[in-house]
Amino acid sequence: MGSYPLERLARQSEMPDFASVAQDALSMKDESNPYSLANSMGGYAVLYDRLRDGPVVPHQAPIPEGLEERANHFKASCYYMDASMAATCLIPDRAILDQPINNPDLEKVEAAEASSRSKANKMSEGALQLGEMIMAAKKAAARPFRELGHTHAIVLLVEYARDPKEGEPGYEWMKGTQAQRATIRAGEVAAHTSQYLRFLGYSARHHMATATDVDMDQMLLASGLGEVVGVNGSARVENPYLGRRFGMAVVTTTLEMATDQPLAPRGLVDKWKAHGPGWYFGFGGTKPGMSWANARDNRPHHLGPYPMEKVKRVDEPTTLIDEENVPRIPKRHEMFNRAAFGDLGPKAHKEMSSFRFISKNVYSHAMAPQLGAMVPLQQGPVNPNKCEELEATPDVNAEALKALCYYMGADMVGVCKIPDYAWYSHDFDGSEIQPYHRYAVAVLVDQGYETMEGASGDDWVSGAQSMRAYLRAGQICGVVSSHIRNLGYSARSHGVMDQDVLHIPLILQAGLGELSRIGELVLNPYVGPRFKSGVITFDMPVTPDKPVDFGLQDFCEKCNKCARECPVTAIPHGPKIMFNGYEMWKPDVEKCARYRITNSGGAGCGRCMKTCPYNLEGVMKEAPFLWMAHHLPFTRSWLARLDDKVGNGTINPIKKWWLDMDQAEDGRIIPAPRTNKRELSFRATQTEADKQVMACYPKELASPPVSDVPVPLDRKAGIEAYKIAKSAEEYKAQMRGR
């Protein structure tokens, strides 16, 4: 239903009369301001316009027969992807443009090709054959709209962010960019929705302000997301809650679904229902109409929605890092890459080589084309005319970059220097990676509390939770890194498909969390482990943030919930050890990766994220307990037990909106043969550390930088390496004796 009370608006069966004015494609450039953020968004508008159509799979998926259920599913999908409003409608004939609007930049851009290092990346190859896909999409998009037979549409809106105030960090870069920002955010949702429909076996094409076959105002009126205000020459279409402060996209399709009705003129009673006290105070779980109640929306852009400025800062991370002895590892040693090369055996290799790990769930698979198409946008030419005045303002620069990331949709942002050990040592082709930037911005995107509530953590939406967050982080980092290059500084974004740096040490150094019992994962004080990340590396002078200390080491010492609930016991019940120079609770990453790749009852796994006591909604009732966890050590053991007693980590079936679907051997989409529906287990037999068999693979057992043949993991050696690993206390004593 979304966060706005659209169900309270009066409806009618007929569309109001409205004579649309001629539309032009939205310009993604600001010629008057060479340093406008809008100038960095055009590449993403082109990306989404390229993917607006494409081949339809030959076999239709077993989706619900009920038209209402279908409509609710696609609305829920749009809301999950962070649309502000979504509605469905029939396509009125008057909405079809005689002359389609095309993106003028589309003709100027050659078909994008992934870089040579991306082509060697098994993850990128499996997700997308970029050139072939773009050519197929271009061919499909060339068909005249009326030939497609589309009858129904999904209309979605993305509201504007708070307007930046003059004088606040990043103002000169953000001003006048609301339309462009909202358009590419809407494009992200629409590109996924149209691809999802095509993967389900139904023709679909999306339309946005830069390229469309349909009149946007007429679609607003048909879907009930717009009404005519004003008269005669001043008549215009506005949304009852957003006015014109939104960007929009439309997905047209052959799939039949229930439709929303147009809005009716509102009398006094209807106005009271729609904009009375219920709306003003946010009754029924809707977004309050009173602006002061939306505290997160009113914070300065550079501070973001969460009060990270209130978290204690320290000079060093709360876990030891022996920087001199942290080895750099090759990309090939990452466990998912090792699986793709066959190191984890034939079953995992089959899942990764065909990318069935992602494609088996059609919803998450529909995000892969966007993720793959973003890779060429991660790098680009640097403006030779450097903005020299930035050399003297590192504090302001850091705040301005944070403001841009938050403005584009980040949930947490931090800045740090890049330690050498955060760079991979070798690329997939064996070439050495020499550190080439000094600073990094780490960006976190929440995977979504509402959907997490309805999931088990390792069911069929798990992979989509990750992909959605990676998609958003990729767009944010891509736009902001392009902006840094426009300012005359070298910059590159690093996303899930192609990256030269490890994200975890940068998130830690940027003060966005502490290492947790989950192991190779930083836990944030407000969203816990429920996030994915993106990184920008660059050379613009900035003032780094400091690491944080909110008592997590003590909390995790007293809480074993993630270890208890892990489906494959990959998280240690025992104490921290030293691994490759890091003090950590070392997980068995082979167990973890193997399960996530081969999980037959779902797609991926985030069970530790689901059950962590820090997996919080962020509402007022949680605030006292969160404060105690941060500031009162003696309450932490009790809080961990309380988390179980109140049922946190259980499945809330009301929150389930996705479809449990799998992929057959012949590529057809089928109902999932089984679905993980885990509840809290309270496995008493697994609470003793000595009952766990754990393995780790330090630098001595790492994969070589290059090998076209499988390099099988030596599990026995990994188990022995875990057994002989030094405790943190032993290692610290050894360091003192150096």
N, C-alpha and C positions, 0 to 999 in steps of 0.2 A: 504493500500500500504506500510505501514511501514515507517521507517525513512531513509532507504537506497534506492537509485534510481535503483532498480533492473530492472525496466521497460526500462532503457536505455541500457541494455546489449544486444548484438546481440545473436540471437537464431538460432538453427538448429533442424531438426527433429531426427537426429541420435545421440545416445550417443557415446562419444569418447571411444576408446579402453583403458582399464586400467586393469592391472593384480593386483588385491588386494593382499596385504600381510595378513598373518594369524593374526587374532585379538585375544587379550586376554581381559578379563574383567578388567576394570579400577580398580585399587586398591584404596580403600578408607582409607587406613592407611599409615602413614609415620613412619616406624619403626625407622628411624634415628633421629626423633624429637618427643619425647613423648608429647611435648606441642604444636604440630602442630594442627591447627584448623581442618585439614582434618580428624583427628581421631574422631572428634565430628560429622562428616557429614555422617558416614556410616549407622547410624540408619535410616536416611531419604532415602538413596539409597535403603535400604532393604524395607522400607515402600512403595516406589513407585514401586519397582519390585514385591512386593506382590500384588499390585493392578493393574498389567499390563493387566489383562484380568478379565472377570467376566461374570455373566449371562446377557443375552440380554432380554429386556422386550418383551412380545409377540406381541404387537401391534406397528406398525411403526407410528411415529408422522407425522403430515401434514407439512413437510418441503417443501421449494420451488422445483418446477419441473426443473427449469433452472439449468443446470450443472455449468454455470459460476457463477450464484448467490450462489449456494452451496459452490463453492470453495472460493468465496470472503467472505462468512460468516465465514467459518472456519479459513481463514487467519486473518480476523479481530478479531476473538476470540483469536487467538494466540497472536496477537499484543496487545490486551487488557490485556492479562495475562503477558505481558512484554517480549515476545519473541523479539529478535533483527531482525530476518528474518523468513519468513514462505513461503513455496511453496508446490505445490501439484504435484503428478506424478503417472503414472502407476508403478506397481512393476515389474521391469525387472526380468526375471527368474534367471539371473546370480547374482542377489542381495540376493537371498535366500540361507542362509548358510546350508551346509550339516549337520553340527553339531552346534546346537545353543550354544550361550555363556550364561552361567548362573552365577549369583552372588554367589561367594563362601560363602559369609556371610549368605545367605538366608537359607542354610541348617543348620547353627549353631544356628539359632534363633528360639525359640519356638513360637507358635502362641501367639501373644500379647493379654493380657487381661487387660481391664480397671480396675483401682483400685476400691476398694469398694466404695469410696466416688464418683467416676465417675459413678458407676452403679446406685447410688441413684439420680444422676443428671438427671432430666427430659429432659433437653436439649440434653445431650449426648445420652440418651436412644432413643429419637425420631430420632436423626440424623443417628444412626447407631447401628446395633447389631454386634459388632466388630468381635466376634469369628465366627459367622455364615458367615459374609461377607468374612472374610479371607479364610475360608474353601471353599466357593463357588468360590472365585477368584483363589485359588490354583488348584481346579479341572479344571476350564476352561483353566488355563495357561498350564496344562499338555498336552493338545491336540497338536499333531504335527502341525506345522504352515501350511503345505500344505493342511491339511484337513479343514482349516478354510474358504477357498475360497476367501481370501482377494485379491482384484485387485488394489486398489488405496491406496495412502499414502499421509499423511501430514508430511512434513519435517520441523523442526523448529530448529533455532540456538539461543543460548544465548551467547553474546560476553563476553569476559573477562573484568573484571574491570581494572582500572589502576594498574600496578604492584606496590606493596608497595615499598617504598624506604628505603634502609638500614638506620637505625637510627630513623625513624619515629615511633610513638607509635603503638605497635602491630605488628611490622615488623617480629619479630622472630616467632610469631604465624601464620601470614598470608603467609609468603613466601612459594612458591612451592605448593600452594593450588588452583591455578586458575582452573585446570581441574576438580577437585572435586566440587568446588563451582558452576561452570557453569553446571556441570552434574546434580546436584540436583535441580538447578533452572530450567533447561530444563525438568527434571523429573516432577516437579510440574505442568508445563504447559501440558505436555503430559499425565499425569495421569488424569487431569481434562478432556482433550479433548477425550481420549478414553472412559472414563466413560460417558461423554455427548453423544457420539455416541451410546453407548449401551443403554442408557436411551431413545434415539430417536428410538431404535428398530433395530440397525445395529451392526453386530459383529465388534469389534475393539480390537486391542491389541497394547500397546505401547512398544517401544524398546529404550534403552539408553545404555550408555557405559558400564554399569555394567551387563546388561542382554539383549540379543537381538537375534532375529531369522534372522535378515537381516544385510547385509554388509553396514556399514555406509558410506563408500566412494562411493560405487555404488549408494546409495540413494542420496547422494549429487550430483553426476553427472546426475542422472535421473531427478532430480527436478530443475536443473539449479541453484543450490546454490553452486556448486563446479565446478572446471575446473582442468585439468591436467596441472601441471607446471613441468618443468625440463624434462630431457630425460633419457632413459635407467635406470640405477640403482638409479638415483636421482629423478625419476618421483614420484610425489605425488599429492594429491588432495588438493586444497586450495580454499578459497572463494575470489572473486575478491576484496572485501573491507575489509575483516577481516583476510585474510591469514589463519593461523591455530589457531588464538586466539579466539576460541569459543568452547562451549560444544554443543551437539546436542541430539535430540531425534526424533524418527519417530513414527507416529501412522498409522498403517495399518488397512484397513477396507473394508467392502463389499459395502459401499456407493459409488455410482458413482458420479463423479464431474469432472469439467473441469480440465485440467492438464497444467502445465507449461512445456516449452520445455527445452532441455539441452542447455548449452551455446555453442556458436560458436566461433571459433578463431577470434580475433578482429584485424582488420586492423587499419590504422591510423585514419580514420574517426570514426570508432567505439570506439577507445580508447579515442578520443576527447569527444565523447558523454558520455562515461561512467566515465572518470576520468579527464575531462577538467575543465574549470572555473565553469561550472554549479555545478559540484560535489564539487569542492574546496570551493566555497562560499555558498553552500547550497541552490541553487536556487530551487524553487518549493516546499519549505518546507521540504527539506531533511536535514539530518545531515551533517554539513559542513565537508569537508575533511581536512581542516586546523585545526590542533590540538589546536592551541591557541584560536580558536573561541569557543571550548567546555569548557568554563571556569569551569563549575560545575564538569566536569570529571577530571580536573587538580588540584582541591583543595586537601589539605592534607586529608587523609582518616578520621581522627578523627574530622574534622570540618564538613564533610558532604556536600551535594549539596547546602544547603541554608545558607546564612550568619547570622546564629543565634548569632554569636559572636558580631554582630553590634547592637543588640537589648539591650536597657537599662536594667540593672539588679538592683534589689532592694532586701532588706533584707527579706521582707514579701510579700506575694501575695497582689495584689491590691484590693482584697475583703476581708473583715474581716472573720477570722475563730476563733471562741472562742473554742480553742482546749479542754479546760476542760469540755465543755458542748456539744461536738459532740459525739452522741451515736454511738456505733457499732451496726450494724444491722445483722440479720441472712440472709443467702443466700435465704431462702424461701421468704423473703419480696421483692426481686427484682420483678418488675412488670411482666416481661415475665415468671418468675418462678411461680408467683401467677396465671397467666393465665393457665399455664400448670397443676396446681393443681386444677383448676376450680373456683378460687376466682373471676374471672371476668365474670362468667356466662357461659352457655353451648356453645354459639357460639365460643367464644374465646378459650374455653377448647377444643372443637373439632378440631379447627385449630392447637392447640399446641400439643395435646395428640397424634395425628397422624403425627405431624410435617408437616402438609400440609402448614403451614406458609412458609416453605422453599420448600417442595417438589412440590408444585403446579406449580412452575416455574422450568422447567427441567434444565435450564442452571445453576442456582444457586444450585439446588439439586445435581448436579454432583460434587460439591465441598465438600459436606458433608462427603463422605467416608474418604477423606484425613484429614479433620478436626477432625473427630472422632478417626482415627488411630493415630493421633499425641498425643492424651492425654497420653498414657502410656510413651511417650518419654519426658514428661515434668519433670519427676523426675528420679533419678537414683543413683547408688552408688557413693560415694566420694572417690577419690584416697587417700589412707592413707599417701602417700608421698607428703606432702604439699610443695609447692614452697615457701619456707620461705623468700626469698629475696623480695617478694611482700609486706611483712609486713611494710617495710620502705618506700614504694613509692606510697602513695595514689593518688597523682596528676597524675603520669604516668599510674597507674592502670585505673583511670577513663577515661583518653584519649584513652588508649588501648582498653577498652571495647567498647567505642563509635566507634573506628575505625573498630572493628570486625563487629558491627551491620551495619554500613554504607557499609562496604565491602560486606556484605551478602544481601544488598538491602533495608535498612531502608532509610526513607526520613528525619526523625528527631529523634534525640536521646538525652535524658537528664538523669542525675543521681541525686538521692536525698536520704536523710534519710527517713525511713518509719515511719510516725506518727502512733501511736497505732490505731487511729480511721480509718485508711485506711484498717485495717483487718476486714473481716467479723467476726461476733461474734460466729456464729454456722454454722456447716455444715448441709447438708440435713438430716442426720441421727440424728441430735440433739446434736452431740458432740461439745464441745466448741473448738474454734480455738484459740490457744495461739500464739501470735506473735513469729515467729521462725527465722526471718532474720532481719538484721539491715538496709540494703541498698536496693535500687531498681534502675534498669535501665528501663526507659519508652521509648518505641519504637513506632513511628508513621509511618504509611504507607498511602500514598496518594491514594484516591479512584479513581483518574483519571479524569483530566479536560476534555479530548476529549469526553469521553462517557457521562460525566455529561452535556456537551453542548447539546448533542442530546436528553437528557432525560427531563422529566417533574419534576423528583425528586420523584415521587410516581407511576411510571409505572412499566413495567415488568422487567426492568434491575436493579431496586433499590436494591433488595435483593442481587443480584450478586455483586453489587459494594461493599457492606459490606463484603460479604463472601470472595471475592478476597483479600481484604485488611487484613482480619483476617487470611486468609490462609498464606499470605506472612509473617505477623507478627509472626504467630505461628512457621513457619520454622526458622525465624531469632532468635527468643527468645529460641527456643528449641536447636538449634545448639550452641548458645553462652552460655546458661546455662550448657549444657553438657561440654563445654570447661572449664568453671569455676570449675566444679566438677573434671575435669581432673587435674586442678592445685592444687587440694587438699582442696577446699573450698565448703561448702554446698551451693547449688543453686537450684532454681526451676523456671520454666517458668509458666506463668499464661495466658491462652488463653481464647477465647470466650466459649469454651466447659467446661472448668474446671479451676476455679480460687479461690484463698483464699483471694485476695485483691481487693479493688475497684480501678479502673484505674484512675478515674478523679482526686482525690486528689494527686495522684502520678505524673500525667502529669503536674498538676499545680505547685507542689513543685519542679519538675525537670526543671522548667523554659521553658516549651514548649508552653506556652500560658497563656491567662487570661480567667476567667469565662465570659461568654457572655450572651446576652439577651436570647439566645436559652435556657439557664438555666443550666441544669446539663450536660454541655458540655464546654470543654476548646476550645477556638478559637486561632488558631496559626497565627502569624503575616504574614506568607507567603502563606499558603494554606487554611487559614480560618478554617471552620469546616469540610473540605473535607478529613477526615482521619479516620482510625480505629487504635486501639492500641494493643500492647502486652506488657507484663511486665516480668522482671526477678527480683526475690528477691534473695539475697545472703549475705554472710558475709565477702567477701574479702574487705580489707580496701580501700576506695575511698574518694576523695574529692567531696562533692556534688556541684551541680550547684545551682545558686540562681534563684528565681522567676524573671519574666520579667514584664516590664511596657511599653507598646507601645501605651497608651492612649485609650485602648479599652472601659473602663468604660464610658468615655466621648462620644466616638463614638456611642456605643450602646444606650446611653441616647438620642442621637439625631437621631437615626435610628430605625424605627419600622418595617422594611421590612419583617423580618422573622415572626413577629407576625401577620402582615397583610396577609401574604401568606400562613400561616399554614392552611391546609384543615379543621382542627377541632378546630381552635382557642385555641390550647393548650399552646401557648406561650404568656406571659403576655404583654399587652400594658402598664401597669402601672409600678410603681416603684419597686425597690428591697425590699424584706422582709428578715427577719431572719428565717431560716428553719434548725432545728437540729444543730444550732450553726454556720451555714454558712450564710453569706450575699450573696444573689443571686436574680436574676429574676427567680422566682420559676415557672417552667412549671407545667401543669396539666399532670402528667405522666400517669395517668389512661387513659385520652383521647388519648394521644399520643400512648401508647402501644396498646390500643384497636384498633385504626385505622390501625396501622402498621400490626397487626396480622390479622385483618379481611378485609383489603382492597380488594375489589372485582375488582378493575380496575388496579391492579398492584400487586407487591410482595414487601411489606415493604414500607417505606417512608423515603425520605431524602429531602423533599421540602424546609426545612429551609437551608440546605446545598446548594441546587441549587440556591436559591435566595439571599443568603448573599453577600453583596458587597465585602467581603474578599474571595469569591470563584474566585480566580485569576488564569490565565494561567501561569503567571511568565515570561512574555515577556517584552522586553525593554520599549514598549510604556506605560506599566502600572507603571513603576518604579517611575516617578515623582509624580503620584497620591498616590502611596503607601507611599512614603516618606512624603508627606503632611499629610496623615492620621496618621502617626506615630509621627510627630514632630510639626505640626501646628494646634492647637486645633480649631482655628477660621474657618478652612476649612472643618471641619468634617460634619457639617450639609449640606453644599453645595455638598460635595462629595457623601453623601447618596442620595440626590436628583438627582445628575448627573448619578448615577448608574441606576436609572429608565429611565432617558432621553435617555441614549445610548442603552437601551434595555437589559441590563445584567439581566439574569434570564429567558430569553425567550428560546424557543426550536429552535435549529439549526437542521433542518431535515437532512441535509447532513451528520451529524455525527452519524445518527442512523444505526447500523449494526446488532442488535440483533433481535430475532424473538419473537413476542408477542404470547406466548403460555400459556395455563392454563392446569389444570388437572381435568378430569371429576371424578364423584363419583366412577366409576369403575376402576380408575387408569389410563385410557387412556389419552394420551396427545392430546389436542384439540386446535384449534385456540382460542385465548382469546375472550370471548364474548364481552368484552369492555376493553378499554385502557384509562387511564387518560392521557389527553393531555393539562394540565393546562398551560395557559400563565399568565402573571402578571395580578392581579385582581384589584388592586387599590380600595379595598373595603372601601369606606369612612365611612360606618356605623360601621366598626369594629375598628376604630382608637381611640375610647373612652374607657378608662379602666373600667369605671363603667358599661359598657354593657357586660362585660365578666363575666361568672360564672366559677370560678376556684376552684379546690379542691387540697388539699395536705394531705399527710399522714405521720405526724411526728411520733416519736418513740411511742407515746401513742396509735397510730392507726396501729402500725406495725403488721405484721403477726407473730404468734408464731414460734419458731424455727422448730417445727415438727407438722404436722397435715396431716393425710392421707385423711381427708375429706375436702371439700372446706371451706374456711373461707372468706365469702363474704366481699368485701369492703363496708364500711359504707360511702356511697357517701355524705349523708347529714352531717355526722360528718366531713368529709374531707372539704366540702364547708365552714362549720363553722370555722374549723381550719385555713383555708386561710384568712377568714375575720378578725379573731382576732390576726393573726400573727403580731408581732411587726415590725415596719419599722426599717431599719438599723440605722437611726438616734436615734430612741428611745432606741434601744438596746445598742448603743454605750454610750449614756448618762447613762443608767442603769449600764453599766460596770464601768464607771468612778465613780459611787457612791458606788461601792462595798467596 
